[in-house]
Structures are given as C-alpha cells and as structure tokens.
Amino acid sequence: MEQAALKKMRTKQIIVSNLITGIIIVAFYILIQLSDIRFTHFFLCLGIIMLFLSIYGFIKKGSTKSFIPIFEQIAIYEKEKLGEEWEKEKRTENISRVVLSGLMFLQSFSFQDVTIPFLSIQPILLLFLLFVTLALINVSMLYRFRKIDRSTEAHGLKGFTKESNMMAMALGLLSVIVIFGFIVIFFLP
C-alpha cells in the first residue's frame, strides 16, 4: 500500500476509534444520570455485550467484514500483512472476550448487595477514566501501526500476537496502578 494512502487510512482509524470511544463514554454518563442503574446491572450488561462480541467473533472467524467501512479496509490490509498472525490475534481476542465476559458476570454477582447507584460517581472520575481510556487506545494503536506498517518482511511479524499481548498486559497493569492511585489520592480521605 502506498505510504500516503496508508497514512490517511490510519488517521481515519484513530479519529473514528476516538470518536466511538468518546460517544460511548458520554452516552454511558448520560444513561447513569437519567436512570438509577446499579453496579450489578452495569456489570451484567457488560458481560452480555462481551459474550455477544466473542460469539460473533467466533462465528465470523477469518472474515474482514465490518459495519464501519474504514475498519473493514484496515482488516483487509492487516490480514494481508500479518498472515497467520492475524488469525492468531483474532482467536486470542475472542478468547479474551469470553474470559472478560466471565469476569463481568462474576463482578455482577459480587455487587448484588451493593445498592449504591452509579449516580454517586464523581464526574471528575469519569473524565479521568475517559482520558486514560483514550490514552491507552491511542498508545496501543500507535504501537500497532509502527510495528505492522514498518515491517517489510513476513518473518518480521512472527510472534506479533504474543508481543502485542504482553504489551497490552503491561499497559493494563500500569493503567490499574494509575487509576487506583488517582482514586486513593483524590477520593479517599
């Protein structure tokens, strides 16, 4: 793929991904302001969504089809570039969603006795979570772009799935520490 077309495609991907994330978080904030949603219902809904996405991913298998045209274009490009690693990555992604779905169901069960609605959450915490989420998404996308787009040989991407999963775990652990520190410093007496 030509460098200018690739750069344009990746820029669109960043914009669309950030826009979708922002809309989801703002919609979530509006939803919790308008309704009396509890933690148990929130985690149950997240678990159902994650389970649905994983089942859809397993059914879809190696297909690059997407509701959003830019994501379909990216999937075609990355499947061609990554080859077998793309299949591994999609399989790992779907298995991770199943595990996350189970964790959300467990959280839902754990929070059954908590009657405090989400309404009591401070808006500053949600803004901070939006900032952290967007930062993580952008950092992981830029890492991915750099690794995939700069590779000229197929063997250069061997082990990409394992490497990107290790990076995701490190970023996840770092974000947990940052969010926990933020909550301790600003919300606990």
Secondary structure, DSSP 8 states (H G I E B T S, - for coil): --HHHHHHHHHHHHHHHHHHHHHHHHHHHHHHHHS--BHHHHHHHHHHHHHHHHHHHHHHTT----SSHHHHHHHHHHHHHHTHHHHHHHHHHHHHHHHHHHHHHHHHHHTTT---BGGGS-HHHHHHHHHHHHHHHHHHHHHHHHHHHH--SGGGGTTHHHHHHHHHHHHHHHHHHHHHHHHHHHH--
